[in-house]
Amino acid sequence: MTPSRRETLQWMMAAAALPLARWSPPAMAAGQNTTAPFDVVDWPEVLPPPPARGYGRDPDLMTPKVPWPLTLSNKQRATVDLLGDLILPADERSPGAGTLGVGAFVDEWISAPYPIQRADRALLIGGLIWLDAQSRALHGATFDAIAPSQRDGLLDALVVAAPVVRMAKPVAFMDTLRHLFVLGFYSLPEGKADMGFIGDQPTPGDYPGPSEEALAHLAQVLDHLGLASS
């Protein structure tokens, strides 16, 4: 699925309003493990500069326009969608995150020129460059071109709680990417349906009042607080 810019902007803004959007990668005890699972390539030192400045707090809603250029190349976007389907795969309730277009959401998110998004941008762009370099070093091809078993082995190395120092940034990259997949996926109707979220539902007819279970719970709480009526 390839959402339009209008759709991805709406998607990103909806996700940014959730408390989960203020997440930051957990601090890791880097260096506790003594050996890496493979010869680790260097993390990229130079990244492309951020694409745009922000438009401030007062956008022109009468003549709306896309406020920033996107960041990811077509190949990087495809890799993010591939990772989305590996990390949040399809099941009997919904398609995989990549199939639903989570790469477009991630691209919009890291392209937005604001502090949280810029921090995520540096980690994700560096991580995608590193992932391809590490794949070439191990298997002679970029991540999207190696065998599924080889992808699984590489991803397994990125889900450790205490990586060696050279693996700390790659592991933080994967933590951040997983977080954005969850944030994006569960902002979609398919994600909400997957977790059984139905939102506010109208009550037909006259309001029936609180249920017996709710009244019993209220009475228990009031009694515990010493506020129960005598």
C-alpha positions as CSV (number, residue, x, y, z in Angstrom):
1,M,0.0,0.0,0.0
2,T,1.3,3.5,-0.9
3,P,-0.7,6.2,1.0
4,S,-0.8,9.7,-0.4
5,R,1.1,12.5,1.3
6,R,-2.1,13.9,2.6
7,E,-2.9,10.5,4.2
8,T,0.6,10.0,5.6
9,L,0.6,13.5,7.1
10,Q,-2.8,12.8,8.8
11,W,-1.4,9.5,9.9
12,M,1.7,11.0,11.4
13,M,-0.2,13.8,13.2
14,A,-2.6,11.3,14.7
15,A,0.2,9.1,15.9
16,A,2.1,12.2,17.3
17,A,-0.9,13.0,19.5
18,L,-0.5,9.6,21.3
19,P,1.5,9.4,24.6
20,L,3.4,6.6,23.0
21,A,5.0,9.1,20.6
22,R,7.1,10.6,23.4
23,W,8.9,7.3,23.8
24,S,12.7,7.3,23.7
25,P,15.1,4.3,23.3
26,P,15.8,2.6,26.6
27,A,19.3,3.1,28.1
28,M,21.3,-0.1,27.4
29,A,24.1,-1.5,29.4
30,A,26.5,-1.4,26.4
31,G,29.6,-3.5,26.8
32,Q,28.3,-6.1,29.2
33,N,28.5,-8.8,26.5
34,T,32.1,-9.5,25.6
35,T,31.7,-10.8,22.1
36,A,29.8,-9.6,19.1
37,P,27.8,-12.2,17.0
38,F,29.9,-11.2,13.9
39,D,32.6,-8.8,12.8
40,V,30.6,-5.5,13.2
41,V,31.0,-2.9,10.5
42,D,31.4,0.8,11.5
43,W,28.3,2.9,12.1
44,P,28.2,5.7,9.4
45,E,29.9,8.9,10.5
46,V,28.3,11.2,8.0
47,L,24.5,11.3,7.3
48,P,22.5,13.4,4.8
49,P,21.5,16.7,6.4
50,P,17.9,17.2,7.6
51,P,15.7,18.2,4.6
52,A,13.8,21.2,5.8
53,R,13.0,23.6,8.6
54,G,9.7,23.6,10.4
55,Y,6.8,25.8,9.5
56,G,6.2,27.0,13.1
57,R,3.0,26.8,15.1
58,D,0.7,28.6,12.7
59,P,0.4,26.8,9.4
60,D,-1.7,28.3,6.6
61,L,-4.8,26.1,6.7
62,M,-6.5,28.1,4.0
63,T,-3.9,27.1,1.4
64,P,-2.4,23.9,2.8
65,K,0.7,22.4,1.3
66,V,3.1,19.6,2.1
67,P,5.4,21.3,4.6
68,W,8.6,19.2,4.1
69,P,10.3,16.9,1.6
70,L,10.5,13.2,2.3
71,T,13.8,11.6,3.3
72,L,13.9,7.9,2.3
73,S,14.9,6.7,-1.1
74,N,12.6,4.1,-2.9
75,K,15.0,1.4,-1.9
76,Q,15.1,2.5,1.8
77,R,11.3,2.7,1.9
78,A,11.1,-0.8,0.5
79,T,13.5,-2.0,3.2
80,V,11.5,-0.4,5.9
81,D,8.3,-2.1,4.6
82,L,10.2,-5.4,4.4
83,L,11.2,-4.9,8.0
84,G,7.7,-4.0,8.9
85,D,6.4,-7.3,7.6
86,L,9.1,-9.2,9.5
87,I,8.6,-7.5,12.8
88,L,4.8,-7.1,12.7
89,P,3.9,-9.9,10.3
90,A,0.5,-10.8,8.9
91,D,-1.8,-13.0,10.9
92,E,-5.4,-14.2,10.7
93,R,-6.6,-10.7,11.9
94,S,-4.6,-8.2,9.8
95,P,-2.0,-7.8,7.1
96,G,1.7,-7.2,8.1
97,A,2.8,-3.6,8.9
98,G,4.8,-3.3,5.8
99,T,1.9,-4.4,3.6
100,L,-0.2,-1.7,5.2
101,G,2.4,0.9,4.2
102,V,4.2,1.6,7.5
103,G,7.2,2.6,5.5
104,A,5.3,5.7,4.3
105,F,4.5,6.5,7.9
106,V,8.1,6.1,9.0
107,D,9.3,8.3,6.1
108,E,6.9,11.0,7.1
109,W,7.8,10.8,10.7
110,I,11.6,11.1,10.3
111,S,11.2,13.9,7.7
112,A,9.2,16.1,10.0
113,P,11.7,18.9,11.2
114,Y,11.0,18.8,14.9
115,P,13.2,17.6,17.8
116,I,11.7,14.1,18.4
117,Q,11.5,13.3,14.7
118,R,15.0,14.6,14.0
119,A,16.5,12.4,16.7
120,D,14.7,9.4,15.3
121,R,15.8,10.4,11.8
122,A,19.5,10.3,12.6
123,L,19.2,6.9,14.2
124,L,17.0,5.4,11.4
125,I,19.0,6.7,8.5
126,G,22.2,5.6,10.1
127,G,20.7,2.3,10.9
128,L,19.5,1.6,7.3
129,I,22.9,2.5,6.0
130,W,24.5,0.2,8.6
131,L,22.1,-2.6,7.9
132,D,23.0,-2.8,4.2
133,A,26.7,-2.5,4.9
134,Q,26.5,-5.3,7.5
135,S,24.5,-7.4,5.2
136,R,27.1,-7.0,2.4
137,A,29.9,-7.8,4.8
138,L,28.3,-11.0,6.0
139,H,26.4,-12.2,2.9
140,G,27.6,-10.2,-0.1
141,A,24.3,-8.3,-0.7
142,T,22.1,-5.6,0.8
143,F,19.5,-6.6,3.4
144,D,16.7,-6.7,0.9
145,A,18.6,-9.2,-1.3
146,I,19.8,-11.7,1.2
147,A,18.0,-15.0,2.1
148,P,15.2,-14.9,4.7
149,S,17.2,-17.1,7.1
150,Q,20.1,-14.6,6.8
151,R,17.8,-11.7,7.5
152,D,16.5,-13.5,10.6
153,G,20.0,-14.1,11.9
154,L,20.9,-10.4,11.5
155,L,17.7,-9.2,13.2
156,D,18.2,-11.7,16.0
157,A,21.5,-10.0,16.8
158,L,19.7,-6.6,17.1
159,V,17.3,-7.6,20.0
160,V,19.8,-8.0,22.9
161,A,19.5,-6.0,26.1
162,A,23.2,-5.5,26.7
163,P,25.0,-5.3,23.4
164,V,28.8,-4.8,22.9
165,V,29.8,-1.2,22.4
166,R,30.0,-1.5,18.6
167,M,26.5,-2.9,18.5
168,A,24.9,-0.3,20.8
169,K,23.7,2.0,18.0
170,P,22.5,-0.8,15.7
171,V,20.4,-2.2,18.6
172,A,19.1,1.3,19.4
173,F,18.2,1.7,15.7
174,M,16.1,-1.5,15.8
175,D,14.5,-0.6,19.1
176,T,13.4,2.8,17.6
177,L,12.2,1.2,14.4
178,R,10.1,-1.4,16.3
179,H,8.6,1.4,18.3
180,L,7.6,3.4,15.2
181,F,6.1,0.3,13.6
182,V,3.9,-0.2,16.7
183,L,3.0,3.5,16.8
184,G,2.2,3.5,13.1
185,F,0.4,0.2,13.0
186,Y,-1.9,0.8,15.9
187,S,-2.8,4.2,14.6
188,L,-4.5,2.5,11.6
189,P,-8.0,1.0,11.5
190,E,-6.5,-2.4,10.9
191,G,-4.3,-2.1,14.0
192,K,-7.2,-0.9,16.2
193,A,-9.3,-3.8,15.0
194,D,-6.3,-6.1,15.7
195,M,-6.4,-5.1,19.4
196,G,-10.2,-5.0,19.6
197,F,-10.4,-1.3,20.0
198,I,-13.9,-0.1,19.1
199,G,-13.9,3.5,20.4
200,D,-16.9,5.4,21.7
201,Q,-20.2,3.6,20.7
202,P,-23.6,5.3,20.9
203,T,-26.2,3.9,23.3
204,P,-29.6,3.5,21.5
205,G,-32.6,4.8,23.4
206,D,-32.6,6.3,26.9
207,Y,-29.3,6.0,28.9
208,P,-29.7,2.9,31.1
209,G,-27.4,4.1,33.8
210,P,-24.3,2.4,35.1
211,S,-24.1,-1.4,35.1
212,E,-24.4,-3.5,38.3
213,E,-20.7,-4.3,38.0
214,A,-19.8,-0.6,37.9
215,L,-22.0,0.2,40.9
216,A,-20.5,-2.6,42.8
217,H,-17.0,-1.4,42.0
218,L,-17.9,2.1,43.0
219,A,-19.3,0.9,46.3
220,Q,-16.1,-1.0,47.0
221,V,-13.9,2.0,46.3
222,L,-16.0,4.3,48.4
223,D,-16.0,1.8,51.3
224,H,-12.2,1.5,51.0
225,L,-11.9,5.3,51.2
226,G,-14.2,5.5,54.1
227,L,-16.8,7.4,52.1
228,A,-19.5,4.8,51.9
229,S,-22.9,6.1,52.8
230,S,-24.2,4.8,56.2
